[in-house]
Structure formats: C-alpha cells, structure tokens
C-alpha cells in the first residue's frame, strides 16, 4: 500500500514553469511554421498548375485554328477536283473511287469511304 495516497503534486518552481512554457511555445511555433510552409507550397503548386492549364488552353486554340485552316484548304482542293473531274478522266476516277461529292445546301465537300477490294 502507498504510504501517502492523497499527497498533492509538488508545485513547479518559476524556472520549471518558464521551461515548460518555452517548450510549449517552441512546439506551437514549429507547428505554425510547418503549416505556413505547407500552405505556401500548396499555393505555389496551384499557381503552377494554373499556368500549365492556361498554356494547354492556348495550344488547343492554336491547334483548332490550324485544323480549321486545313479543312478550308481541303475543301478548296475538293472543289477544284470536282471542277477538274468535268474535263479530266483521271480526276473523275479519283472522284468515283473516293466517292467525293458536294453537300447539298451547305456548299461543302463530302468524301465517302471507298469499298475495299
């Protein structure tokens, strides 16, 4: 059996109290600095990701514009081929092979899939 069961804990001296408070202060400060570094890192990563997304959006816009230019060029080529097919048998053979025709009302070119042999 314990000789003094209800004895209170000894009171801390002023020096021990200061050491305890300083230890708590250091722990909280370290935690705050760690949190700040983490939040700054997250903000930097988010900004970097935003810049990448922005660059990709610009690249997609450029590719879409180039695709549109190629489409216009191919339509002009198809129109020229259709006009040439009226007088040239080789152009008519290409038209028949690839089933190239104009779209009614839209003024565009439509190319069908040639049957495989």
NORRAFEN-V708277 format. One record per residue. N is the residue number from 0. RES is the residue in one letter. SS is DSSP state (@ for helix, = for strand, . for the rest). PHI is phi as a letter, one per 40 degrees, with the letter a starting at -180 (999 if undefined). Layout:
[[N:RES:SS:PHI] [N:RES:SS:PHI]]
//
This chain:
[[0:X:.:999] [1:X:.:c] [2:X:.:c] [3:X:.:b] [4:X:.:c] [5:X:.:b] [6:X:.:c] [7:X:.:c] [8:X:.:c] [9:X:.:c] [10:X:.:c] [11:X:.:c] [12:X:.:c] [13:X:@:c] [14:X:@:c] [15:X:@:c] [16:X:@:c] [17:X:@:c] [18:X:@:c] [19:X:@:c] [20:X:@:c] [21:X:@:c] [22:X:@:c] [23:X:@:c] [24:X:@:c] [25:X:@:c] [26:X:@:c] [27:X:@:c] [28:X:@:c] [29:X:@:c] [30:X:@:c] [31:X:@:c] [32:X:@:c] [33:X:@:c] [34:X:@:c] [35:X:@:c] [36:X:@:c] [37:X:@:c] [38:X:@:c] [39:X:@:c] [40:X:@:c] [41:X:@:c] [42:X:@:c] [43:X:@:c] [44:X:@:c] [45:X:@:c] [46:X:@:c] [47:X:@:c] [48:X:@:c] [49:X:@:c] [50:X:@:c] [51:X:@:c] [52:X:@:c] [53:X:@:c] [54:X:@:c] [55:X:@:c] [56:X:@:c] [57:X:@:c] [58:X:@:c] [59:X:@:c] [60:X:@:c] [61:X:@:c] [62:X:@:c] [63:X:@:c] [64:X:@:c] [65:X:@:c] [66:X:@:c] [67:X:@:c] [68:X:@:c] [69:X:@:c] [70:X:@:c] [71:X:@:c] [72:X:@:c] [73:X:@:c] [74:X:@:c] [75:X:@:c] [76:X:@:c] [77:X:@:c] [78:X:@:c] [79:X:@:c] [80:X:@:c] [81:X:@:c] [82:X:@:c] [83:X:@:c] [84:X:@:c] [85:X:.:c] [86:X:.:b] [87:X:.:b] [88:X:@:c] [89:X:@:c] [90:X:@:c] [91:X:@:c] [92:X:@:c] [93:X:@:c] [94:X:@:d] [95:X:@:c] [96:X:@:c] [97:X:@:c] [98:X:.:f] [99:X:=:c] [100:X:=:a] [101:X:=:c] [102:X:.:c] [103:X:.:c] [104:X:.:g] [105:X:.:c] [106:X:.:g] [107:X:.:b] [108:X:=:b] [109:X:=:b] [110:X:=:b] [111:X:.:c] [112:X:.:c] [113:X:.:c] [114:X:.:c] [115:X:.:c] [116:X:.:b]]
//
